[in-house]
Amino acid sequence: MNDKMDFSAILQRLERLEAQAAIRNCINRYMEICDALDANTDLNELINLFDEDSIWEGIGEKYAQSFGHFSSRQAIHDMFKGYTQKDSHFVMNAHFVSSEQIYVEDTQAKASWLMLQTSAFRDSRSHLNAAKLTVAFKQQQDGSWKIKHFQTENIFSRPVSHWNSTAELPVPSQK
């Protein structure tokens, strides 16, 4: 082993890995909360994932029109409040993220994911959406990482007939 090991470089690498894990946990918690948006959702927990001066926006032709642009934690809270009424918008909602890229630079980070969202709505419709998420994060004074700028851009979107079926699952026979 090298007697002149550069511990500062090792510490920087460790801090970057810890930042990536915290960012990954933040976006996964965001998705978990969004999967269960209803009248019982604690919007304070969701909004606490955002920085004080955060932005949430749909971009591109479809999502800019559907979702819009929200330029404060309060505006983001109010937008999500619309999804938490007594008669919930979603009957079922599941977000899947993949193709993760996280780049940390000091107290800022940029990240992206591909997201697949499967939804069934109160009005009996169902939908499949794929989107590109581009998210900027900021490290807080306490060391935590919060969403600074959340962008979602539609890749494709289509209605589907239904998600859940009582049909038997096809599996190999157990003879």
C-alpha positions in Angstrom: 0.0 0.0 0.0 1.2 3.5 -0.8 2.5 5.3 2.3 1.6 8.7 0.8 -2.1 8.0 0.1 -4.1 11.1 -0.7 -6.9 10.9 1.9 -8.5 14.2 0.6 -9.1 12.5 -2.8 -10.6 9.5 -1.0 -12.8 11.7 1.1 -14.0 13.7 -2.0 -14.9 10.4 -3.7 -16.7 9.2 -0.6 -18.7 12.5 -0.4 -19.7 12.2 -4.1 -20.9 8.6 -3.5 -22.8 9.7 -0.4 -24.4 12.6 -2.4 -25.4 10.2 -5.2 -27.1 7.9 -2.7 -28.9 10.8 -1.0 -30.1 12.1 -4.4 -31.2 8.6 -5.5 -33.1 8.3 -2.2 -34.7 11.7 -2.6 -36.1 10.9 -6.1 -37.2 7.5 -5.1 -39.1 8.9 -2.1 -40.7 11.5 -4.4 -41.9 8.6 -6.7 -43.2 6.6 -3.7 -45.2 9.6 -2.5 -46.5 10.2 -6.0 -47.5 6.6 -6.4 -49.9 7.0 -3.5 -51.3 10.5 -3.9 -54.7 10.7 -2.3 -56.6 12.6 0.4 -54.3 11.0 3.1 -51.0 12.1 1.5 -48.8 14.2 3.7 -47.9 16.9 1.2 -45.5 18.4 3.7 -43.3 15.4 3.3 -43.4 15.7 -0.5 -42.7 19.4 -0.4 -39.9 18.9 2.0 -38.0 17.1 -0.8 -37.8 20.5 -2.6 -35.4 23.4 -2.0 -36.8 26.7 -0.9 -36.5 28.3 -4.4 -37.5 25.3 -6.4 -39.1 24.9 -9.8 -41.3 22.1 -11.0 -42.2 22.0 -14.7 -43.5 20.0 -17.6 -41.5 20.7 -20.7 -41.9 19.9 -24.4 -45.1 20.2 -26.4 -47.3 17.8 -24.4 -46.1 18.2 -20.8 -45.7 22.0 -20.9 -49.4 22.3 -21.8 -50.6 19.5 -19.5 -48.6 20.3 -16.4 -47.3 23.8 -16.7 -44.6 25.6 -14.6 -44.5 26.2 -10.9 -41.9 28.5 -9.4 -42.0 28.1 -5.6 -42.5 25.5 -3.0 -46.0 26.9 -2.3 -46.9 26.8 -6.0 -45.7 23.2 -6.2 -47.6 22.3 -3.1 -50.8 23.8 -4.6 -50.3 21.9 -7.8 -50.0 18.6 -5.9 -53.0 19.5 -3.7 -55.2 19.0 -6.8 -54.2 15.3 -6.7 -55.1 14.8 -3.1 -58.8 15.4 -3.0 -61.3 13.1 -1.3 -62.2 11.5 -4.6 -58.6 10.8 -5.6 -57.5 11.4 -9.2 -55.6 8.1 -9.3 -57.0 4.6 -8.4 -53.6 3.1 -9.2 -50.3 4.9 -10.0 -46.8 3.4 -10.3 -43.6 5.1 -11.4 -40.6 3.2 -12.5 -37.3 5.0 -13.0 -34.2 3.7 -14.9 -31.2 4.9 -17.0 -30.0 6.9 -14.0 -27.2 9.5 -14.4 -26.1 11.6 -11.4 -23.3 14.2 -11.6 -22.3 15.9 -8.4 -20.2 19.1 -8.4 -19.7 20.5 -4.9 -23.1 21.5 -3.5 -25.0 21.2 -6.8 -25.9 18.1 -8.8 -27.6 17.3 -12.1 -29.4 14.1 -12.7 -31.6 12.4 -15.2 -33.8 9.3 -15.4 -36.1 7.7 -17.8 -39.5 7.2 -16.2 -42.4 4.8 -17.0 -45.7 5.7 -15.3 -48.7 3.4 -15.3 -51.9 5.0 -14.1 -55.6 4.1 -13.6 -57.9 7.0 -13.0 -61.1 7.5 -11.0 -63.0 8.0 -14.3 -62.1 4.4 -15.3 -59.4 5.4 -17.9 -55.9 4.0 -17.8 -52.7 5.4 -19.2 -49.1 4.5 -20.0 -46.5 7.4 -20.1 -42.8 7.5 -20.6 -40.9 10.6 -19.7 -37.4 11.9 -19.4 -36.7 13.5 -16.0 -34.0 16.1 -15.7 -33.5 17.2 -12.1 -31.1 19.7 -10.5 -30.4 19.2 -6.8 -28.9 21.5 -4.2 -27.1 20.4 -1.0 -28.7 22.1 2.1 -26.9 23.5 5.1 -27.6 20.3 7.1 -26.0 18.2 4.3 -29.2 16.8 2.9 -29.9 17.1 -0.9 -33.2 18.6 -2.2 -34.8 19.1 -5.6 -33.9 22.5 -7.0 -35.4 22.2 -10.5 -37.6 19.3 -11.6 -38.4 18.8 -15.3 -40.5 16.1 -16.9 -40.7 15.7 -20.7 -43.0 13.3 -22.4 -41.4 10.7 -24.6 -44.7 8.8 -25.4 -48.2 8.6 -23.9 -51.1 6.3 -24.7 -54.3 5.2 -23.2 -54.6 1.5 -22.4 -57.8 -0.5 -21.8 -57.0 -1.6 -18.2 -54.1 -2.6 -15.9 -55.3 -5.3 -13.6 -57.0 -8.5 -14.6 -58.3 -11.4 -12.7 -57.1 -13.8 -15.5 -54.8 -16.6 -14.3 -51.1 -15.9 -14.7 -49.5 -18.1 -17.3 -46.7 -20.1 -15.5 -45.1 -23.4 -16.4 -47.0 -26.4 -15.1 -45.6 -27.9 -11.8 -45.7 -31.6 -12.7 
